[in-house]
Amino acid sequence: MRQIVLDTETTGLEVRQGHRLIEIACVEMIERRPTGRHYQTYLNPERAIDEGARQVTGIEDEFLLDKPFFADVVEQFLQFIDGAELIIHNATFDVGFLDAELDRVGRGRIADRCTVLDTLVMARERYPGQRNSLDALCKRLGVDNSARDLHGGLIDAQLLAEVYLAMTSGQVALDLGFESQAEQRTTAVVLPLRMDRRPRVLRATDDEIAAHEQRLDALDKSAGGTSVWRSH
């Protein structure tokens, strides 16, 4: 089975308000094993990024000005995901934005090409009544997320691959080759992932956890209590 672990970043939370994709990232697995291939691109959304999204991703409007439009990369993206099972955390959010972009260029919907497995739904069934954000799952399952200082498509897809394997088989410590936020900011790449080191597990301190929760509380407040960052 070919599976693609996918994550996106966006200009804001509401696709119905015209928000757009600013990053797509995918990590390939075949028969539950990472192949060393991934796809990642930043996108020019043709609109400003909301302040909340800017704080979470660290991406500025100016950075995206010379990036391709979705129409420029759609063929390469669809070729990479075609026929795979997509593994997505809070899939309704990501698929909604992807479908909106595909509709703009007349290329159908994700469901026309792929099946989708939502790891948020899986986690809520497995851990009812608990927080099931990506960070919470990493902590619960012993997946090292110390490189995730900001939300980023590629690092989040890499982490989700480990979380998915841990939830479904207990397999962790894949070392999918995290890079710094700045090093990730390349466009439309399909590169091998480093598999030569086992990760060093670092646990967040109480102060770091408290600071993270304060940031999420502020985002919830600014969104009127409707923020999805805790679940995305």
Z-matrix of the N, CA and C atoms (Angstrom, degrees):
N
C 1 1.471
C 2 1.525 1 110.27
N 3 1.315 2 115.86 1 134.94
C 4 1.463 3 120.99 2 176.50
C 5 1.526 4 108.43 3 -99.48
N 6 1.323 5 115.71 4 124.65
C 7 1.463 6 122.28 5 179.92
C 8 1.523 7 109.46 6 -123.26
N 9 1.308 8 115.50 7 143.09
C 10 1.451 9 122.50 8 176.66
C 11 1.520 10 108.34 9 -121.94
N 12 1.319 11 116.05 10 117.54
C 13 1.463 12 121.06 11 175.14
C 14 1.524 13 107.21 12 -86.36
N 15 1.315 14 116.38 13 122.24
C 16 1.475 15 121.33 14 -168.35
C 17 1.523 16 111.00 15 -125.54
N 18 1.322 17 115.22 16 141.87
C 19 1.462 18 121.28 17 172.53
C 20 1.525 19 108.57 18 -143.19
N 21 1.315 20 115.96 19 150.73
C 22 1.461 21 121.37 20 176.48
C 23 1.520 22 109.78 21 -129.45
N 24 1.319 23 115.34 22 159.26
C 25 1.464 24 122.33 23 166.75
C 26 1.525 25 107.24 24 -122.87
N 27 1.330 26 116.47 25 150.93
C 28 1.459 27 121.22 26 -170.94
C 29 1.526 28 111.07 27 -137.06
N 30 1.332 29 115.46 28 167.57
C 31 1.470 30 120.20 29 178.61
C 32 1.524 31 112.43 30 -74.32
N 33 1.320 32 117.21 31 -16.52
C 34 1.458 33 122.07 32 -178.36
C 35 1.513 34 109.65 33 -175.27
N 36 1.310 35 116.63 34 -172.26
C 37 1.456 36 120.88 35 -170.26
C 38 1.518 37 114.80 36 -92.22
N 39 1.328 38 118.50 37 -20.61
C 40 1.459 39 120.82 38 -169.44
C 41 1.525 40 112.10 39 -113.22
N 42 1.325 41 116.33 40 104.65
C 43 1.460 42 119.56 41 177.46
C 44 1.521 43 111.01 42 -63.04
N 45 1.329 44 117.74 43 -30.48
C 46 1.467 45 120.76 44 -179.48
C 47 1.521 46 112.32 45 -70.97
N 48 1.324 47 117.70 46 -14.43
C 49 1.457 48 121.52 47 175.17
C 50 1.527 49 112.27 48 -96.61
N 51 1.326 50 115.75 49 13.68
C 52 1.458 51 120.06 50 175.44
C 53 1.507 52 115.15 51 87.17
N 54 1.335 53 118.08 52 11.75
C 55 1.465 54 118.89 53 176.91
C 56 1.517 55 109.98 54 -70.01
N 57 1.336 56 115.59 55 153.91
C 58 1.461 57 121.89 56 -169.45
C 59 1.526 58 111.05 57 -129.75
N 60 1.321 59 114.67 58 164.27
C 61 1.460 60 121.07 59 174.03
C 62 1.521 61 110.90 60 -72.33
N 63 1.328 62 115.75 61 142.81
C 64 1.461 63 120.60 62 171.49
C 65 1.531 64 111.92 63 -122.33
N 66 1.334 65 117.10 64 -10.82
C 67 1.467 66 120.16 65 175.88
C 68 1.523 67 109.04 66 -156.39
N 69 1.323 68 115.27 67 141.24
C 70 1.460 69 123.03 68 170.10
C 71 1.517 70 106.95 69 -127.37
N 72 1.336 71 116.61 70 134.22
C 73 1.462 72 120.51 71 177.84
C 74 1.516 73 109.67 72 -139.83
N 75 1.325 74 116.05 73 139.16
C 76 1.465 75 122.40 74 -177.05
C 77 1.526 76 109.60 75 -138.58
N 78 1.324 77 116.01 76 140.62
C 79 1.462 78 123.37 77 174.88
C 80 1.523 79 107.71 78 -122.29
N 81 1.316 80 117.09 79 129.52
C 82 1.463 81 121.55 80 -175.58
C 83 1.522 82 111.68 81 -93.24
N 84 1.339 83 115.30 82 137.09
C 85 1.461 84 122.26 83 170.25
C 86 1.530 85 108.11 84 -130.69
N 87 1.317 86 116.21 85 142.36
C 88 1.462 87 121.89 86 173.09
C 89 1.519 88 107.65 87 -126.50
N 90 1.329 89 116.04 88 128.02
C 91 1.460 90 121.78 89 -175.17
C 92 1.531 91 110.78 90 51.62
N 93 1.342 92 115.09 91 43.00
C 94 1.464 93 123.12 92 175.81
C 95 1.528 94 113.38 93 67.51
N 96 1.304 95 117.91 94 16.95
C 97 1.460 96 120.84 95 177.67
C 98 1.528 97 109.74 96 -120.59
N 99 1.346 98 117.86 97 130.06
C 100 1.468 99 119.82 98 175.79
C 101 1.526 100 110.49 99 -59.82
N 102 1.312 101 115.90 100 134.86
C 103 1.468 102 120.71 101 -177.98
C 104 1.520 103 112.58 102 -89.81
N 105 1.324 104 117.11 103 -13.00
C 106 1.463 105 119.48 104 -174.16
C 107 1.518 106 112.84 105 90.51
N 108 1.351 107 117.61 106 6.73
C 109 1.465 108 120.73 107 178.22
C 110 1.511 109 109.69 108 -111.21
N 111 1.323 110 115.74 109 139.50
C 112 1.457 111 119.82 110 171.75
C 113 1.523 112 109.40 111 -145.20
N 114 1.320 113 113.54 112 160.39
C 115 1.467 114 121.04 113 177.00
C 116 1.525 115 107.52 114 -124.97
N 117 1.326 116 115.64 115 132.53
C 118 1.464 117 119.46 116 178.64
C 119 1.517 118 109.74 117 -149.63
N 120 1.328 119 115.82 118 135.64
C 121 1.458 120 120.35 119 175.68
C 122 1.519 121 110.21 120 -149.46
N 123 1.302 122 116.40 121 143.54
C 124 1.466 123 122.15 122 166.93
C 125 1.524 124 108.06 123 -91.30
N 126 1.329 125 116.39 124 156.60
C 127 1.459 126 122.02 125 -175.08
C 128 1.520 127 111.17 126 -132.77
N 129 1.327 128 115.20 127 144.67
C 130 1.457 129 120.88 128 170.13
C 131 1.527 130 107.66 129 -81.11
N 132 1.352 131 118.26 130 113.91
C 133 1.464 132 119.95 131 -174.57
C 134 1.523 133 113.97 132 -84.10
N 135 1.319 134 117.26 133 -5.57
C 136 1.463 135 121.86 134 -179.21
C 137 1.537 136 112.01 135 61.52
N 138 1.316 137 116.39 136 27.71
C 139 1.454 138 121.67 137 175.82
C 140 1.530 139 107.55 138 -163.12
N 141 1.328 140 116.25 139 167.91
C 142 1.454 141 121.21 140 -179.04
C 143 1.525 142 111.16 141 -77.35
N 144 1.327 143 115.29 142 153.96
C 145 1.460 144 122.20 143 175.70
C 146 1.530 145 108.44 144 -87.96
N 147 1.325 146 116.85 145 134.69
C 148 1.462 147 120.45 146 174.94
C 149 1.527 148 110.42 147 -62.93
N 150 1.321 149 116.20 148 151.62
C 151 1.457 150 120.56 149 -178.13
C 152 1.524 151 111.44 150 -60.53
N 153 1.329 152 117.80 151 -40.08
C 154 1.453 153 119.84 152 179.49
C 155 1.517 154 112.53 153 -61.40
N 156 1.327 155 116.61 154 -42.93
C 157 1.464 156 120.98 155 178.46
C 158 1.520 157 110.56 156 -67.32
N 159 1.319 158 117.42 157 -36.98
C 160 1.460 159 121.04 158 178.83
C 161 1.525 160 110.88 159 -62.97
N 162 1.330 161 116.38 160 -42.14
C 163 1.455 162 120.07 161 179.66
C 164 1.527 163 111.65 162 -65.47
N 165 1.306 164 117.40 163 -38.36
C 166 1.457 165 121.31 164 -176.74
C 167 1.528 166 111.81 165 -74.65
N 168 1.335 167 117.45 166 -39.80
C 169 1.468 168 120.93 167 -175.24
C 170 1.522 169 113.86 168 -94.70
N 171 1.332 170 116.74 169 -24.95
C 172 1.454 171 119.98 170 -174.00
C 173 1.515 172 113.61 171 75.33
N 174 1.321 173 117.99 172 8.29
C 175 1.469 174 122.31 173 -178.51
C 176 1.521 175 109.59 174 -91.28
N 177 1.323 176 116.69 175 130.26
C 178 1.451 177 122.80 176 179.58
C 179 1.520 178 110.58 177 -101.68
N 180 1.339 179 116.01 178 154.26
C 181 1.462 180 120.76 179 179.42
C 182 1.524 181 111.89 180 -55.89
N 183 1.331 182 116.65 181 -41.01
C 184 1.460 183 120.42 182 -176.12
C 185 1.523 184 111.99 183 -62.53
N 186 1.319 185 116.82 184 -33.75
C 187 1.461 186 121.28 185 -179.51
C 188 1.524 187 111.79 186 -62.40
N 189 1.335 188 116.98 187 -30.08
C 190 1.463 189 121.14 188 -174.25
C 191 1.527 190 114.08 189 -91.23
N 192 1.327 191 117.66 190 -4.99
C 193 1.457 192 119.93 191 -173.33
C 194 1.520 193 113.02 192 -61.47
N 195 1.339 194 118.26 193 -35.59
C 196 1.464 195 120.03 194 -177.81
C 197 1.527 196 112.37 195 -99.91
N 198 1.327 197 116.87 196 11.08
C 199 1.462 198 120.23 197 -179.70
C 200 1.531 199 110.01 198 -84.79
N 201 1.329 200 117.92 199 158.32
C 202 1.470 201 120.44 200 -177.01
C 203 1.525 202 111.85 201 -69.43
N 204 1.320 203 115.13 202 156.57
C 205 1.459 204 120.62 203 169.71
C 206 1.530 205 108.44 204 -79.61
N 207 1.341 206 115.10 205 160.41
C 208 1.470 207 118.68 206 179.32
C 209 1.523 208 111.19 207 -56.06
N 210 1.324 209 117.13 208 -40.18
C 211 1.467 210 120.64 209 -179.74
C 212 1.524 211 111.91 210 -58.47
N 213 1.334 212 117.05 211 -28.25
C 214 1.461 213 120.83 212 -178.52
C 215 1.529 214 112.54 213 -74.62
N 216 1.333 215 118.07 214 -24.76
C 217 1.462 216 121.03 215 -173.76
C 218 1.524 217 112.70 216 -114.91
N 219 1.328 218 118.03 217 -1.82
C 220 1.464 219 120.29 218 -171.41
C 221 1.523 220 112.26 219 -59.39
N 222 1.323 221 118.26 220 -38.56
C 223 1.463 222 120.06 221 -178.40
C 224 1.521 223 110.77 222 -65.22
N 225 1.316 224 117.48 223 -45.77
C 226 1.462 225 121.02 224 -179.80
C 227 1.527 226 110.91 225 -64.51
N 228 1.330 227 116.67 226 -41.32
C 229 1.456 228 121.03 227 178.59
C 230 1.526 229 111.16 228 -62.55
N 231 1.335 230 117.18 229 -48.49
C 232 1.457 231 120.27 230 -178.09
C 233 1.521 232 111.64 231 -64.86
N 234 1.310 233 118.34 232 -37.01
C 235 1.456 234 121.06 233 176.76
C 236 1.522 235 110.84 234 -62.07
N 237 1.321 236 116.81 235 -36.67
C 238 1.465 237 119.91 236 -177.92
C 239 1.521 238 111.88 237 -70.50
N 240 1.338 239 118.12 238 -37.48
C 241 1.460 240 120.50 239 -175.45
C 242 1.518 241 113.78 240 -95.13
N 243 1.314 242 118.68 241 -12.83
C 244 1.461 243 122.55 242 -168.13
C 245 1.529 244 111.62 243 -55.25
N 246 1.338 245 116.45 244 125.96
C 247 1.448 246 122.65 245 175.61
C 248 1.504 247 115.98 246 80.68
N 249 1.313 248 118.06 247 -0.96
C 250 1.467 249 121.22 248 -177.02
C 251 1.523 250 111.21 249 -89.35
N 252 1.318 251 115.42 250 165.28
C 253 1.459 252 121.09 251 165.57
C 254 1.523 253 107.07 252 -89.45
N 255 1.329 254 116.68 253 122.42
C 256 1.454 255 120.59 254 178.66
C 257 1.521 256 109.34 255 -87.48
N 258 1.319 257 116.57 256 131.56
C 259 1.456 258 123.24 257 175.45
C 260 1.519 259 106.81 258 -107.83
N 261 1.336 260 116.53 259 116.44
C 262 1.463 261 121.64 260 -172.05
C 263 1.523 262 108.62 261 -137.56
N 264 1.322 263 117.01 262 139.89
C 265 1.461 264 121.35 263 175.84
C 266 1.527 265 108.57 264 -93.62
N 267 1.328 266 115.98 265 118.21
C 268 1.462 267 122.80 266 -171.68
C 269 1.528 268 109.19 267 64.70
N 270 1.324 269 114.20 268 61.45
C 271 1.462 270 121.17 269 -171.02
C 272 1.518 271 113.23 270 -61.86
N 273 1.329 272 118.13 271 -31.52
C 274 1.464 273 120.36 272 -179.78
C 275 1.520 274 110.90 273 -55.87
N 276 1.313 275 116.51 274 -40.20
C 277 1.464 276 121.47 275 -179.57
C 278 1.530 277 110.49 276 -64.59
N 279 1.326 278 117.21 277 -56.76
C 280 1.466 279 120.92 278 -174.81
C 281 1.525 280 111.66 279 -65.85
N 282 1.325 281 116.79 280 -45.23
C 283 1.461 282 119.82 281 -178.66
C 284 1.524 283 110.69 282 -64.39
N 285 1.329 284 117.29 283 -35.67
C 286 1.462 285 120.02 284 176.87
C 287 1.518 286 111.91 285 -59.46
N 288 1.326 287 116.81 286 -43.47
C 289 1.465 288 120.11 287 178.78
C 290 1.526 289 111.23 288 -70.84
N 291 1.322 290 117.38 289 -40.49
C 292 1.469 291 119.75 290 178.81
C 293 1.519 292 110.88 291 -64.02
N 294 1.326 293 117.09 292 -43.44
C 295 1.462 294 119.83 293 178.97
C 296 1.527 295 111.39 294 -62.36
N 297 1.327 296 117.17 295 -38.17
C 298 1.466 297 120.15 296 178.97
C 299 1.524 298 110.47 297 -63.82
N 300 1.341 299 117.00 298 -41.07
C 301 1.464 300 120.04 299 178.75
C 302 1.529 301 110.65 300 -68.09
N 303 1.333 302 116.90 301 -41.93
C 304 1.460 303 120.01 302 178.90
C 305 1.524 304 111.25 303 -63.59
N 306 1.320 305 116.67 304 -37.80
C 307 1.462 306 120.61 305 178.56
C 308 1.522 307 111.23 306 -63.45
N 309 1.333 308 117.11 307 -37.58
C 310 1.465 309 120.53 308 -179.15
C 311 1.522 310 111.66 309 -62.48
N 312 1.341 311 116.47 310 -30.53
C 313 1.460 312 118.91 311 -177.83
C 314 1.530 313 111.61 312 -107.37
N 315 1.340 314 116.52 313 12.38
C 316 1.453 315 120.97 314 174.80
C 317 1.514 316 114.81 315 66.02
N 318 1.342 317 117.36 316 39.37
C 319 1.453 318 120.66 317 -176.73
C 320 1.525 319 113.12 318 -117.11
N 321 1.325 320 117.88 319 28.15
C 322 1.455 321 120.86 320 172.83
C 323 1.515 322 113.70 321 77.53
N 324 1.337 323 115.56 322 -143.73
C 325 1.460 324 122.07 323 -175.97
C 326 1.528 325 109.62 324 -136.64
N 327 1.316 326 115.65 325 161.87
C 328 1.458 327 120.66 326 178.45
C 329 1.527 328 110.74 327 -57.60
N 330 1.334 329 117.19 328 -40.37
C 331 1.463 330 120.97 329 -177.83
C 332 1.518 331 112.66 330 -62.40
N 333 1.327 332 117.88 331 -18.30
C 334 1.456 333 120.90 332 177.58
C 335 1.526 334 111.73 333 -71.97
N 336 1.327 335 116.96 334 -19.08
C 337 1.458 336 121.39 335 -171.35
C 338 1.519 337 114.29 336 -122.17
N 339 1.326 338 117.29 337 -27.31
C 340 1.459 339 121.23 338 -170.31
C 341 1.522 340 111.24 339 -139.82
N 342 1.327 341 115.65 340 154.74
C 343 1.457 342 120.47 341 163.33
C 344 1.520 343 107.80 342 -91.74
N 345 1.326 344 116.23 343 160.29
C 346 1.467 345 120.54 344 -175.53
C 347 1.524 346 109.80 345 -129.73
N 348 1.312 347 116.54 346 132.08
C 349 1.454 348 123.75 347 172.70
C 350 1.518 349 107.73 348 -113.34
N 351 1.334 350 116.78 349 122.75
C 352 1.464 351 122.40 350 -177.62
C 353 1.524 352 109.10 351 -97.34
N 354 1.329 353 117.20 352 110.47
C 355 1.459 354 120.60 353 -178.43
C 356 1.524 355 112.25 354 -72.45
N 357 1.339 356 118.15 355 -20.42
C 358 1.464 357 119.34 356 175.41
C 359 1.527 358 109.81 357 -68.30
N 360 1.337 359 116.75 358 -43.54
C 361 1.465 360 120.41 359 176.25
C 362 1.531 361 109.96 360 -61.70
N 363 1.327 362 116.82 361 -43.58
C 364 1.454 363 121.39 362 178.44
C 365 1.524 364 111.00 363 -59.76
N 366 1.340 365 116.41 364 -45.20
C 367 1.460 366 120.39 365 -177.89
C 368 1.524 367 111.46 366 -66.49
N 369 1.341 368 117.68 367 -39.61
C 370 1.464 369 120.02 368 179.60
C 371 1.518 370 111.54 369 -64.99
N 372 1.326 371 117.54 370 -33.58
C 373 1.461 372 120.59 371 176.27
C 374 1.521 373 111.21 372 -71.36
N 375 1.326 374 116.10 373 -35.43
C 376 1.459 375 120.46 374 -176.76
C 377 1.522 376 112.66 375 -82.99
N 378 1.339 377 115.91 376 -33.53
C 379 1.473 378 120.33 377 -177.18
C 380 1.527 379 109.52 378 -127.33
N 381 1.325 380 118.59 379 65.41
C 382 1.471 381 120.53 380 -176.77
C 383 1.526 382 111.55 381 -62.66
N 384 1.339 383 114.75 382 141.91
C 385 1.455 384 120.22 383 177.10
C 386 1.513 385 114.53 384 77.42
N 387 1.329 386 118.49 385 4.65
C 388 1.463 387 121.67 386 179.62
C 389 1.528 388 109.72 387 -113.96
N 390 1.322 389 115.54 388 161.46
C 391 1.458 390 119.27 389 173.97
C 392 1.513 391 109.25 390 -68.99
N 393 1.315 392 116.02 391 135.45
C 394 1.453 393 120.59 392 -176.72
C 395 1.522 394 112.20 393 -129.52
N 396 1.341 395 116.26 394 30.28
C 397 1.454 396 119.98 395 171.00
C 398 1.524 397 108.58 396 -66.48
N 399 1.318 398 116.95 397 167.49
C 400 1.458 399 120.48 398 179.52
C 401 1.523 400 110.80 399 -60.32
N 402 1.328 401 117.60 400 -43.71
C 403 1.458 402 120.48 401 178.69
C 404 1.525 403 111.20 402 -61.95
N 405 1.335 404 117.44 403 -43.42
C 406 1.462 405 120.97 404 -179.49
C 407 1.526 406 110.84 405 -62.75
N 408 1.340 407 116.56 406 -40.64
C 409 1.457 408 120.03 407 179.39
C 410 1.524 409 111.52 408 -68.24
N 411 1.319 410 116.47 409 -38.88
C 412 1.466 411 119.20 410 176.38
C 413 1.529 412 110.40 411 -58.45
N 414 1.319 413 116.53 412 -45.76
C 415 1.462 414 120.56 413 -179.82
C 416 1.524 415 110.91 414 -64.17
N 417 1.329 416 116.50 415 -44.03
C 418 1.467 417 120.69 416 -177.12
C 419 1.526 418 111.69 417 -65.90
N 420 1.334 419 116.28 418 -36.59
C 421 1.456 420 120.58 419 -173.48
C 422 1.523 421 113.56 420 -99.43
N 423 1.326 422 117.52 421 2.90
C 424 1.448 423 120.55 422 177.14
C 425 1.512 424 114.86 423 74.63
N 426 1.337 425 116.47 424 27.69
C 427 1.471 426 120.89 425 177.86
C 428 1.527 427 108.55 426 -91.24
N 429 1.299 428 117.46 427 127.71
C 430 1.463 429 122.53 428 -176.93
C 431 1.528 430 110.38 429 -72.10
N 432 1.332 431 116.92 430 111.35
C 433 1.467 432 121.06 431 177.61
C 434 1.514 433 111.61 432 -114.04
N 435 1.331 434 117.20 433 25.90
C 436 1.460 435 120.38 434 -176.14
C 437 1.523 436 112.68 435 -65.82
N 438 1.345 437 118.07 436 -20.61
C 439 1.468 438 121.00 437 179.04
C 440 1.521 439 111.99 438 -81.62
N 441 1.335 440 117.87 439 -5.45
C 442 1.465 441 120.94 440 -174.69
C 443 1.531 442 110.02 441 -94.60
N 444 1.328 443 116.30 442 77.38
C 445 1.460 444 119.10 443 177.70
C 446 1.527 445 110.91 444 -81.86
N 447 1.325 446 117.77 445 -23.46
C 448 1.466 447 123.93 446 176.05
C 449 1.523 448 108.36 447 -136.24
N 450 1.347 449 116.07 448 161.61
C 451 1.459 450 119.61 449 171.76
C 452 1.524 451 108.50 450 -69.48
N 453 1.312 452 117.10 451 128.95
C 454 1.460 453 122.18 452 175.54
C 455 1.509 454 108.78 453 -146.29
N 456 1.328 455 117.59 454 140.68
C 457 1.442 456 120.89 455 -173.19
C 458 1.515 457 113.66 456 -58.35
N 459 1.330 458 117.87 457 -47.91
C 460 1.460 459 120.07 458 -173.85
C 461 1.525 460 111.55 459 -70.87
N 462 1.316 461 117.57 460 -47.45
C 463 1.460 462 118.87 461 -179.39
C 464 1.523 463 110.62 462 -64.84
N 465 1.343 464 117.56 463 -35.81
C 466 1.463 465 119.87 464 178.31
C 467 1.530 466 111.20 465 -67.78
N 468 1.325 467 118.03 466 -37.82
C 469 1.459 468 120.65 467 176.91
C 470 1.524 469 110.97 468 -66.36
N 471 1.319 470 116.68 469 -39.51
C 472 1.460 471 120.50 470 177.60
C 473 1.524 472 111.23 471 -63.74
N 474 1.327 473 116.04 472 -45.42
C 475 1.462 474 119.84 473 177.99
C 476 1.521 475 111.15 474 -63.48
N 477 1.333 476 116.83 475 -41.89
C 478 1.460 477 119.82 476 -179.01
C 479 1.523 478 111.23 477 -63.74
N 480 1.325 479 117.99 478 -34.25
C 481 1.460 480 120.20 479 176.28
C 482 1.518 481 110.55 480 -59.79
N 483 1.328 482 116.79 481 -43.71
C 484 1.458 483 120.13 482 178.57
C 485 1.520 484 111.37 483 -67.41
N 486 1.324 485 116.45 484 -41.32
C 487 1.465 486 120.54 485 179.38
C 488 1.527 487 110.31 486 -62.54
N 489 1.316 488 116.95 487 -45.07
C 490 1.466 489 120.83 488 179.93
C 491 1.522 490 111.20 489 -59.49
N 492 1.321 491 117.02 490 -47.81
C 493 1.455 492 120.34 491 -179.96
C 494 1.523 493 111.21 492 -64.12
N 495 1.333 494 116.39 493 -37.13
C 496 1.459 495 119.30 494 177.89
C 497 1.517 496 111.75 495 -66.89
N 498 1.334 497 117.48 496 -39.95
C 499 1.459 498 120.44 497 -179.66
C 500 1.525 499 111.83 498 -68.96
N 501 1.323 500 117.13 499 -30.19
C 502 1.460 501 119.91 500 -172.85
C 503 1.517 502 113.95 501 -101.68
N 504 1.349 503 117.33 502 -15.49
C 505 1.463 504 117.61 503 -179.57
C 506 1.512 505 114.04 504 -150.00
N 507 1.340 506 117.25 505 -6.03
C 508 1.450 507 119.75 506 -177.11
C 509 1.506 508 113.48 507 82.63
N 510 1.350 509 117.37 508 3.73
C 511 1.459 510 120.84 509 -178.95
C 512 1.519 511 109.81 510 -82.17
N 513 1.338 512 116.45 511 121.10
C 514 1.451 513 121.42 512 178.84
C 515 1.521 514 109.10 513 -133.86
N 516 1.346 515 116.02 514 -168.71
C 517 1.463 516 123.21 515 175.86
C 518 1.525 517 112.11 516 57.33
N 519 1.348 518 117.05 517 48.84
C 520 1.454 519 120.63 518 179.85
C 521 1.519 520 112.62 519 -81.86
N 522 1.337 521 117.72 520 -19.01
C 523 1.457 522 122.89 521 -173.28
C 524 1.517 523 111.47 522 46.63
N 525 1.329 524 115.83 523 77.56
C 526 1.459 525 120.59 524 -177.70
C 527 1.520 526 112.39 525 -84.04
N 528 1.335 527 118.15 526 9.62
C 529 1.448 528 119.80 527 169.47
C 530 1.503 529 114.26 528 82.59
N 531 1.341 530 118.40 529 58.63
C 532 1.446 531 120.34 530 179.94
C 533 1.512 532 110.89 531 -66.23
N 534 1.319 533 114.62 532 142.33
C 535 1.449 534 121.49 533 175.06
C 536 1.503 535 108.22 534 -121.74
N 537 1.320 536 116.09 535 165.40
C 538 1.457 537 119.21 536 178.76
C 539 1.521 538 109.97 537 -67.15
N 540 1.358 539 115.62 538 161.94
C 541 1.465 540 120.47 539 -179.56
C 542 1.530 541 110.87 540 -57.04
N 543 1.329 542 116.04 541 -40.82
C 544 1.467 543 119.23 542 -178.25
C 545 1.520 544 111.08 543 -67.80
N 546 1.370 545 117.27 544 -39.71
C 547 1.457 546 120.67 545 -178.43
C 548 1.515 547 111.91 546 -67.35
N 549 1.354 548 116.95 547 -25.01
C 550 1.452 549 120.04 548 -180.00
C 551 1.524 550 112.39 549 -73.71
N 552 1.329 551 118.43 550 -17.84
C 553 1.458 552 120.01 551 -167.50
C 554 1.513 553 111.82 552 -81.75
N 555 1.314 554 115.56 553 64.85
C 556 1.438 555 123.69 554 171.87
C 557 1.515 556 106.98 555 -114.39
N 558 1.308 557 116.56 556 169.87
C 559 1.465 558 119.59 557 -173.89
C 560 1.514 559 110.90 558 -117.57
N 561 1.338 560 115.49 559 131.34
C 562 1.464 561 123.70 560 171.98
C 563 1.519 562 111.87 561 49.04
N 564 1.330 563 117.38 562 68.05
C 565 1.449 564 121.24 563 -178.86
C 566 1.516 565 109.78 564 -115.85
N 567 1.323 566 115.96 565 145.66
C 568 1.459 567 122.35 566 169.54
C 569 1.515 568 105.63 567 -127.82
N 570 1.330 569 117.23 568 100.93
C 571 1.448 570 122.78 569 -170.54
C 572 1.517 571 110.61 570 -128.86
N 573 1.351 572 118.14 571 157.64
C 574 1.461 573 119.60 572 173.74
C 575 1.519 574 110.92 573 -70.09
N 576 1.326 575 116.20 574 147.01
C 577 1.452 576 121.73 575 175.24
C 578 1.519 577 108.84 576 -97.34
N 579 1.323 578 116.84 577 144.74
C 580 1.451 579 121.45 578 -178.68
C 581 1.523 580 109.77 579 -71.79
N 582 1.341 581 116.22 580 130.72
C 583 1.463 582 120.67 581 -177.74
C 584 1.534 583 110.44 582 -126.56
N 585 1.362 584 118.05 583 19.35
C 586 1.454 585 120.77 584 -168.86
C 587 1.508 586 114.36 585 -96.79
N 588 1.322 587 118.98 586 -1.64
C 589 1.462 588 120.13 587 -177.58
C 590 1.512 589 109.63 588 -134.72
N 591 1.298 590 116.40 589 145.91
C 592 1.448 591 120.86 590 170.49
C 593 1.523 592 107.73 591 -85.87
N 594 1.310 593 118.71 592 143.84
C 595 1.457 594 120.66 593 -176.39
C 596 1.515 595 112.32 594 -72.78
N 597 1.304 596 115.74 595 149.29
C 598 1.451 597 121.87 596 172.23
C 599 1.521 598 107.32 597 -92.89
N 600 1.310 599 117.31 598 118.99
C 601 1.455 600 121.67 599 -174.36
C 602 1.525 601 109.60 600 -81.17
N 603 1.320 602 115.86 601 120.80
C 604 1.462 603 122.54 602 177.29
C 605 1.514 604 108.14 603 -118.53
N 606 1.302 605 117.22 604 129.44
C 607 1.449 606 121.98 605 179.59
C 608 1.529 607 110.29 606 -94.86
N 609 1.314 608 116.53 607 140.94
C 610 1.458 609 120.48 608 176.76
C 611 1.526 610 109.94 609 -66.30
N 612 1.330 611 115.47 610 142.69
C 613 1.463 612 119.73 611 175.92
C 614 1.522 613 109.58 612 -77.69
N 615 1.331 614 115.75 613 166.27
C 616 1.461 615 119.62 614 177.59
C 617 1.525 616 110.92 615 -60.32
N 618 1.344 617 117.03 616 -38.57
C 619 1.469 618 120.47 617 179.49
C 620 1.520 619 110.69 618 -65.18
N 621 1.357 620 117.53 619 -40.26
C 622 1.458 621 120.72 620 179.41
C 623 1.525 622 111.52 621 -66.34
N 624 1.324 623 116.41 622 -40.84
C 625 1.465 624 120.33 623 177.98
C 626 1.527 625 110.01 624 -63.80
N 627 1.347 626 116.55 625 -42.37
C 628 1.466 627 120.06 626 179.86
C 629 1.521 628 110.98 627 -63.80
N 630 1.339 629 117.04 628 -41.66
C 631 1.461 630 120.32 629 179.20
C 632 1.516 631 111.08 630 -64.90
N 633 1.327 632 116.38 631 -39.00
C 634 1.471 633 120.14 632 178.11
C 635 1.525 634 110.56 633 -63.51
N 636 1.328 635 116.60 634 -43.94
C 637 1.456 636 119.92 635 -179.96
C 638 1.528 637 111.24 636 -64.45
N 639 1.342 638 117.02 637 -37.11
C 640 1.465 639 120.15 638 177.97
C 641 1.521 640 110.52 639 -63.07
N 642 1.331 641 117.53 640 -39.35
C 643 1.472 642 120.56 641 178.67
C 644 1.535 643 110.25 642 -63.92
N 645 1.337 644 115.94 643 -44.42
C 646 1.458 645 119.04 644 179.47
C 647 1.517 646 111.64 645 -66.19
N 648 1.348 647 117.41 646 -36.84
C 649 1.465 648 120.46 647 176.57
C 650 1.525 649 110.59 648 -61.45
N 651 1.344 650 116.14 649 -40.91
C 652 1.467 651 120.10 650 179.76
C 653 1.527 652 110.83 651 -64.92
N 654 1.337 653 116.67 652 -39.57
C 655 1.460 654 119.56 653 177.85
C 656 1.521 655 111.42 654 -66.72
N 657 1.336 656 116.64 655 -39.82
C 658 1.464 657 119.88 656 176.05
C 659 1.522 658 111.01 657 -59.73
N 660 1.334 659 115.88 658 -42.94
C 661 1.463 660 120.33 659 -178.64
C 662 1.520 661 110.83 660 -65.28
N 663 1.333 662 116.55 661 -43.48
C 664 1.468 663 119.87 662 -178.01
C 665 1.522 664 111.68 663 -67.45
N 666 1.344 665 115.95 664 -25.54
C 667 1.467 666 120.42 665 -179.87
C 668 1.522 667 112.15 666 -94.33
N 669 1.309 668 116.41 667 9.52
C 670 1.454 669 119.67 668 179.01
C 671 1.512 670 113.31 669 67.83
N 672 1.329 671 116.42 670 30.46
C 673 1.449 672 120.39 671 178.73
C 674 1.515 673 114.53 672 82.17
N 675 1.359 674 117.70 673 8.80
C 676 1.470 675 119.62 674 -176.71
C 677 1.530 676 112.55 675 -112.18
N 678 1.332 677 116.92 676 11.94
C 679 1.464 678 119.64 677 -177.97
C 680 1.533 679 110.76 678 -62.21
N 681 1.353 680 115.08 679 140.14
C 682 1.463 681 119.19 680 177.64
C 683 1.536 682 111.39 681 -103.67
N 684 1.317 683 116.71 682 7.66
C 685 1.466 684 117.75 683 -175.47
C 686 1.526 685 112.18 684 -64.28
N 687 1.323 686 117.49 685 -27.13
C 688 1.460 687 118.16 686 178.83
C 689 1.528 688 111.73 687 -71.71
N 690 1.316 689 116.61 688 -22.60
C 691 1.459 690 119.23 689 -177.76
C 692 1.505 691 113.25 690 -108.48
N 693 1.324 692 118.17 691 -9.53
C 694 1.474 693 120.63 692 -175.22
C 695 1.522 694 109.95 693 -93.01
